[in-house]
């Protein structure tokens, strides 16, 4: 894998696709700079070499061209703060002013271009648009793993305008790809995948892919009730995809054929309302009364899953075990996080991926106690499902 470490950027302009799609508050201030911080080592390496940098990113999902709320001008101060130097800004990404500013960059200087998605050509993967963007640099660096599953102009098309020796991965991309490769292809057994979230339909492909790799697949979150109902259980008014019952049955059968331990919860914390102050009780997961819904794992399931997690040598976690945003229903997710940390301390390799799993690991301040926290939820899932990504193929081609 070719990274920025293999190139000397002295006297060169690097045009870098970063993922600075960060949350802003009503005052347009960055509320979580995780993605910006993640890119800093790549930028510093290039600047240390004596190169200059043109940054390009998207922000949000603008529908009708330039929109103030989605302008990257709002993050210039935060990028400057994280990088420790003043970053300049171009109020377009392919306008005359943008090209004038990028052409005038001196060694050690950084320019941030305006939101790429102000042009519909970006998401369409337009070749002419990609070629224009390529004029901003001598070397193309893709460090935006969070968008590497998109066949957009800046992620999958632009690389074709650079020779093989003038395109590479940044450290974020390289670390993401290496961590996934370690989990899927250099796996130390036993390998446990923890798959949660609301819908089976969102996770069918990843579960199917894991069937040939994992020893244990733990099912949690709202999606568990589709499996429970498929097995004939009573789930009250718990979340369920009735049109996915046959798929759930098929996955259960496939797990048996493949010798995979598919772990479905045995009990649940149920509530009479979707609210933190609802009435609750603990019941067997296939005997939930009418009018009640399952919102978290019960104590037996937490113990059952915990023993499997703590006995694992490789762990992939994607999706929460319950409605962890509410304190009354966070025990399953919280304990899973702590069990993963314990396994990691005992030598397991743990990869946390997917927005809610990352949110959970951050909520409990455990990000530094697991092996790797992925920055790209959708990209991580698609990489596991497909074995590669457009943004990865573009560099390796």
C-alpha positions as CSV (number, residue, x, y, z in Angstrom):
1,X,0.0,0.0,0.0
2,X,1.5,3.3,-1.1
3,X,1.2,6.1,1.5
4,X,2.5,9.6,2.0
5,X,5.5,8.1,3.7
6,X,6.8,6.8,0.3
7,X,6.8,10.3,-1.3
8,X,9.0,13.3,-0.7
9,X,6.7,16.3,-1.1
10,X,9.5,19.0,-1.2
11,X,8.5,21.7,-3.6
12,X,5.3,19.8,-4.5
13,X,1.7,20.7,-4.1
14,X,-0.4,18.0,-2.6
15,X,-4.1,18.1,-3.4
16,X,-5.7,16.0,-0.6
17,X,-9.3,14.6,-0.4
18,X,-10.0,14.8,3.3
19,X,-13.3,14.0,5.2
20,X,-14.0,17.3,7.0
21,X,-17.8,16.6,7.1
22,X,-18.0,17.6,10.7
23,X,-21.0,18.7,12.9
24,X,-21.6,22.4,13.4
25,X,-23.8,24.1,15.9
26,X,-26.2,27.0,15.2
27,X,-23.3,29.4,15.5
28,X,-21.5,27.4,12.8
29,X,-18.9,26.2,15.3
30,X,-17.4,22.8,15.0
31,X,-18.7,20.6,17.8
32,X,-16.7,17.5,17.1
33,X,-13.3,17.9,15.5
34,X,-12.4,14.1,15.4
35,X,-12.2,13.9,11.6
36,X,-10.1,17.0,11.4
37,X,-7.7,15.8,14.0
38,X,-7.4,12.4,12.3
39,X,-6.0,14.1,9.1
40,X,-3.4,16.2,10.9
41,X,-0.5,13.6,10.8
42,X,-0.9,13.3,7.0
43,X,-0.8,17.1,6.6
44,X,2.1,17.6,8.9
45,X,4.2,15.0,7.1
46,X,3.7,16.8,3.8
47,X,4.5,20.2,5.3
48,X,7.6,18.8,7.1
49,X,8.9,17.6,3.7
50,X,8.5,21.2,2.4
51,X,5.4,20.7,0.4
52,X,2.2,22.8,0.2
53,X,-1.4,21.6,0.5
54,X,-4.7,22.1,-1.2
55,X,-7.5,20.5,0.9
56,X,-10.8,19.5,-0.6
57,X,-13.8,18.1,1.2
58,X,-17.6,18.0,1.3
59,X,-19.9,19.2,4.2
60,X,-23.4,18.0,4.6
61,X,-25.7,17.4,1.6
62,X,-26.4,20.6,-0.2
63,X,-29.2,20.2,-2.7
64,X,-29.2,23.5,-4.6
65,X,-25.6,24.6,-5.1
66,X,-23.8,27.0,-2.7
67,X,-25.6,27.3,0.7
68,X,-24.1,29.2,3.7
69,X,-24.9,26.5,6.2
70,X,-22.8,24.0,4.3
71,X,-19.9,26.4,3.5
72,X,-16.5,25.1,4.5
73,X,-15.5,28.6,5.5
74,X,-17.1,27.8,8.9
75,X,-14.4,25.2,9.6
76,X,-11.3,27.2,8.6
77,X,-10.6,28.4,12.2
78,X,-10.8,24.9,13.5
79,X,-8.5,23.4,10.8
80,X,-6.1,26.2,11.5
81,X,-6.2,25.5,15.3
82,X,-5.7,21.8,14.9
83,X,-2.9,22.2,12.4
84,X,-1.2,25.1,14.3
85,X,-1.0,27.5,11.3
86,X,-3.2,29.8,9.4
87,X,-5.1,28.1,6.6
88,X,-6.4,30.2,3.7
89,X,-9.7,29.7,2.0
90,X,-11.0,29.7,-1.6
91,X,-14.8,30.4,-1.9
92,X,-15.1,28.0,-4.8
93,X,-13.3,24.7,-5.7
94,X,-12.9,25.2,-9.5
95,X,-13.2,28.9,-10.0
96,X,-10.5,31.3,-11.2
97,X,-9.8,32.6,-7.7
98,X,-9.3,29.0,-6.4
99,X,-6.8,28.2,-9.1
100,X,-5.0,31.5,-8.6
101,X,-4.7,30.8,-4.8
102,X,-3.6,27.2,-5.2
103,X,-1.0,28.1,-7.9
104,X,0.5,30.8,-5.6
105,X,1.0,28.5,-2.6
106,X,4.5,28.4,-1.1
107,X,6.1,25.6,0.8
108,X,4.4,25.2,4.2
109,X,1.2,26.9,3.2
110,X,-2.3,25.3,3.2
111,X,-5.5,26.2,1.2
112,X,-8.9,24.9,1.9
113,X,-11.3,24.8,-1.1
114,X,-15.1,25.4,-0.9
115,X,-17.5,22.5,-0.5
116,X,-17.1,20.1,-3.4
117,X,-20.8,19.2,-3.3
118,X,-21.8,22.7,-4.3
119,X,-21.3,21.1,-7.7
120,X,-23.6,18.3,-8.7
121,X,-20.8,17.0,-10.8
122,X,-19.0,15.8,-7.7
123,X,-21.6,13.2,-6.7
124,X,-22.1,12.2,-10.4
125,X,-18.4,11.3,-10.7
126,X,-18.1,13.7,-13.6
127,X,-14.8,13.2,-15.4
128,X,-14.4,16.8,-16.6
129,X,-15.0,18.1,-13.0
130,X,-12.5,15.6,-11.7
131,X,-9.9,16.8,-14.2
132,X,-10.4,20.4,-13.1
133,X,-9.9,19.4,-9.5
134,X,-6.7,17.6,-10.4
135,X,-5.1,20.9,-11.6
136,X,-4.8,22.0,-8.0
137,X,-1.9,19.7,-7.3
138,X,1.2,17.8,-8.4
139,X,0.4,14.8,-6.2
140,X,-3.0,13.4,-5.3
141,X,-3.6,12.0,-1.8
142,X,-6.8,10.3,-0.7
143,X,-7.2,10.4,3.1
144,X,-11.1,10.4,3.2
145,X,-12.0,6.9,4.2
146,X,-15.5,8.0,5.2
147,X,-16.3,8.7,1.5
148,X,-14.1,6.0,-0.1
149,X,-17.2,3.9,-0.8
150,X,-18.6,6.7,-3.1
151,X,-17.8,6.8,-6.8
152,X,-17.5,10.6,-6.7
153,X,-15.3,12.8,-8.8
154,X,-12.9,13.6,-5.9
155,X,-12.7,10.1,-4.5
156,X,-12.8,7.6,-7.4
157,X,-12.2,9.6,-10.7
158,X,-9.6,12.2,-10.0
159,X,-6.8,9.7,-9.4
160,X,-6.8,8.8,-13.1
161,X,-5.2,12.2,-13.9
162,X,-2.1,11.4,-11.8
163,X,0.6,8.9,-12.7
164,X,1.1,5.9,-10.3
165,X,4.1,7.5,-8.6
166,X,2.0,10.7,-7.9
167,X,-0.9,9.3,-6.0
168,X,-1.1,7.7,-2.6
169,X,-3.1,7.1,0.6
170,X,-2.9,9.4,3.6
171,X,-2.5,7.9,7.0
172,X,-6.2,7.8,7.8
173,X,-6.9,5.7,4.7
174,X,-3.9,3.5,5.2
175,X,-4.7,2.8,8.8
176,X,-8.4,2.0,8.0
177,X,-7.5,-0.4,5.3
178,X,-4.8,-2.1,7.4
179,X,-7.2,-2.5,10.4
180,X,-9.9,-4.1,8.2
181,X,-7.4,-6.3,6.6
182,X,-6.2,-7.4,10.0
183,X,-9.7,-8.3,11.1
184,X,-10.8,-10.1,7.9
185,X,-7.7,-11.6,6.4
186,X,-5.1,-11.9,9.3
187,X,-7.5,-13.0,11.9
188,X,-6.4,-14.6,15.2
189,X,-9.1,-17.0,16.4
190,X,-11.6,-17.0,17.9
191,X,-13.1,-14.1,15.9
192,X,-16.2,-12.5,17.2
193,X,-18.4,-10.1,15.3
194,X,-20.9,-8.0,17.2
195,X,-23.6,-6.7,14.9
196,X,-26.3,-4.5,16.3
197,X,-28.6,-1.6,15.3
198,X,-32.2,-1.3,14.3
199,X,-32.6,-3.2,11.0
200,X,-31.6,-6.6,9.7
201,X,-31.9,-5.2,6.2
202,X,-29.0,-2.8,6.8
203,X,-26.7,-5.7,7.9
204,X,-27.7,-8.7,5.7
205,X,-24.6,-8.4,3.5
206,X,-22.1,-7.9,6.3
207,X,-23.6,-10.9,8.3
208,X,-23.4,-13.1,5.1
209,X,-19.7,-12.0,4.6
210,X,-18.9,-12.8,8.2
211,X,-20.4,-16.2,8.0
212,X,-17.2,-17.5,6.3
213,X,-14.8,-15.7,8.7
214,X,-16.3,-15.4,12.2
215,X,-16.5,-18.0,14.9
216,X,-19.2,-16.1,16.7
217,X,-21.7,-13.5,15.4
218,X,-23.5,-11.7,18.2
219,X,-26.8,-10.1,17.2
220,X,-28.1,-7.2,19.3
221,X,-30.2,-4.1,19.0
222,X,-33.6,-3.8,17.4
223,X,-32.6,-6.2,14.6
224,X,-32.5,-9.1,17.2
225,X,-36.3,-9.1,17.4
226,X,-36.6,-10.0,13.7
227,X,-34.6,-13.1,14.4
228,X,-36.6,-13.9,17.6
229,X,-39.9,-13.6,15.7
230,X,-38.5,-15.7,12.8
231,X,-37.9,-18.5,15.5
232,X,-41.5,-18.2,16.6
233,X,-41.1,-15.9,19.5
234,X,-43.5,-13.3,20.9
235,X,-42.0,-9.9,20.6
236,X,-44.9,-7.6,21.6
237,X,-44.5,-4.2,19.7
238,X,-40.7,-4.5,19.5
239,X,-39.1,-3.3,16.3
240,X,-39.4,-6.0,13.6
241,X,-39.0,-6.2,9.8
242,X,-41.7,-8.7,8.9
243,X,-40.6,-8.7,5.3
244,X,-37.1,-9.9,6.5
245,X,-38.3,-12.9,8.5
246,X,-37.4,-15.4,5.8
247,X,-33.9,-13.8,5.5
248,X,-33.4,-14.1,9.2
249,X,-34.4,-17.8,9.1
250,X,-32.0,-18.3,6.2
251,X,-29.1,-16.7,8.1
252,X,-29.8,-18.9,11.2
253,X,-29.7,-21.9,8.9
254,X,-26.5,-20.7,7.1
255,X,-24.8,-20.2,10.5
256,X,-25.5,-23.9,11.4
257,X,-24.2,-25.1,8.1
258,X,-21.0,-23.0,8.5
259,X,-20.5,-24.0,12.1
260,X,-20.8,-20.3,13.2
261,X,-22.1,-19.6,16.7
262,X,-25.0,-17.1,15.9
263,X,-25.8,-15.6,19.3
264,X,-29.3,-14.2,19.7
265,X,-30.2,-12.5,23.0
266,X,-32.1,-14.7,25.5
267,X,-33.7,-11.9,27.6
268,X,-34.5,-8.3,27.3
269,X,-35.3,-5.1,29.1
270,X,-38.8,-4.1,27.9
271,X,-40.7,-0.9,28.2
272,X,-44.4,0.2,27.8
273,X,-43.2,3.3,26.0
274,X,-40.3,4.5,24.0
275,X,-39.1,6.9,26.7
276,X,-36.4,7.0,29.3
277,X,-39.0,7.2,32.1
278,X,-41.2,4.4,30.8
279,X,-42.2,1.4,33.0
280,X,-39.7,-1.4,32.5
281,X,-39.3,-5.1,33.3
282,X,-36.9,-7.9,32.4
283,X,-38.4,-10.9,30.5
284,X,-37.4,-13.8,28.3
285,X,-36.9,-12.3,24.9
286,X,-39.4,-14.6,23.1
287,X,-42.2,-13.9,25.7
288,X,-42.7,-10.1,25.4
289,X,-46.3,-9.2,26.3
290,X,-48.5,-7.3,23.8
291,X,-48.0,-3.5,24.2
292,X,-44.4,-3.8,25.4
293,X,-41.2,-3.4,23.4
294,X,-37.6,-4.6,23.9
295,X,-35.2,-1.7,24.2
296,X,-32.1,-3.3,25.7
297,X,-30.4,-6.6,26.5
298,X,-31.4,-8.4,29.7
299,X,-28.8,-9.4,32.4
300,X,-28.6,-13.0,31.1
301,X,-27.8,-11.9,27.6
302,X,-25.2,-9.4,28.8
303,X,-23.5,-12.2,30.7
304,X,-23.7,-14.6,27.8
305,X,-22.3,-12.1,25.3
306,X,-19.7,-10.9,27.7
307,X,-18.2,-14.4,28.1
308,X,-17.9,-14.8,24.4
309,X,-16.4,-11.4,23.9
310,X,-13.8,-11.8,26.6
311,X,-12.8,-15.2,25.2
312,X,-12.1,-13.7,21.7
313,X,-8.8,-12.8,20.1
314,X,-10.3,-10.7,17.2
315,X,-13.4,-8.5,17.7
316,X,-15.4,-6.4,15.2
317,X,-18.1,-4.2,16.7
318,X,-20.7,-2.6,14.4
319,X,-24.0,-1.4,16.0
320,X,-25.3,-0.9,19.5
321,X,-27.0,-3.5,21.7
322,X,-29.9,-1.3,22.7
323,X,-31.2,2.3,22.8
324,X,-28.0,3.4,24.6
325,X,-28.9,7.1,24.1
326,X,-31.3,6.6,27.0
327,X,-29.7,5.9,30.3
328,X,-32.4,3.3,31.2
329,X,-31.5,1.2,28.2
330,X,-27.7,1.6,27.9
331,X,-26.5,-1.4,30.0
332,X,-26.2,-3.8,27.1
333,X,-24.2,-1.5,24.9
334,X,-22.1,-0.1,27.8
335,X,-21.2,-3.6,29.1
336,X,-20.3,-4.7,25.5
337,X,-17.9,-1.8,25.3
338,X,-16.2,-2.6,28.6
339,X,-16.0,-6.3,27.7
340,X,-14.3,-5.4,24.5
341,X,-11.8,-3.2,26.4
342,X,-11.1,-6.1,28.8
343,X,-10.5,-8.5,25.9
344,X,-8.2,-5.9,24.3
345,X,-6.2,-5.7,27.4
346,X,-5.8,-9.4,27.3
347,X,-4.4,-9.3,23.8
348,X,-7.4,-9.3,21.5
349,X,-7.4,-7.0,18.4
350,X,-10.6,-4.9,18.5
351,X,-12.0,-2.8,15.6
352,X,-14.9,-0.5,16.3
353,X,-16.8,0.7,13.3
354,X,-20.1,2.3,12.4
355,X,-21.5,5.6,13.6
356,X,-23.4,4.4,16.7
357,X,-20.7,2.0,17.9
358,X,-18.2,4.9,17.6
359,X,-20.6,7.2,19.4
360,X,-20.9,4.6,22.2
361,X,-17.2,4.0,22.6
362,X,-16.7,7.8,22.8
363,X,-19.6,8.2,25.2
364,X,-17.9,5.9,27.7
365,X,-14.5,7.5,27.0
366,X,-13.0,4.1,25.9
367,X,-11.6,5.0,22.4
368,X,-8.0,4.8,23.6
369,X,-8.6,1.4,25.2
370,X,-9.5,-0.5,22.0
371,X,-7.3,-1.3,19.1
372,X,-8.8,0.9,16.4
373,X,-11.9,3.1,16.0
374,X,-12.9,3.5,12.3
375,X,-13.8,7.0,11.0
376,X,-16.1,5.6,8.3
377,X,-19.3,3.7,9.1
378,X,-20.7,3.2,5.6
379,X,-17.3,2.8,4.1
380,X,-16.3,0.1,6.7
381,X,-19.5,-1.9,6.0
382,X,-19.1,-1.7,2.3
383,X,-15.4,-2.7,2.5
384,X,-16.3,-5.8,4.4
385,X,-19.2,-6.6,2.1
386,X,-17.3,-5.9,-1.2
387,X,-13.7,-6.6,-0.3
388,X,-12.6,-3.2,-1.6
389,X,-13.9,0.4,-2.3
390,X,-13.9,2.8,-5.3
391,X,-11.6,5.2,-3.4
392,X,-9.1,2.4,-2.7
393,X,-9.2,0.9,-6.2
394,X,-8.5,4.4,-7.7
395,X,-5.2,4.7,-5.9
396,X,-4.2,1.0,-6.4
397,X,-5.1,1.0,-10.1
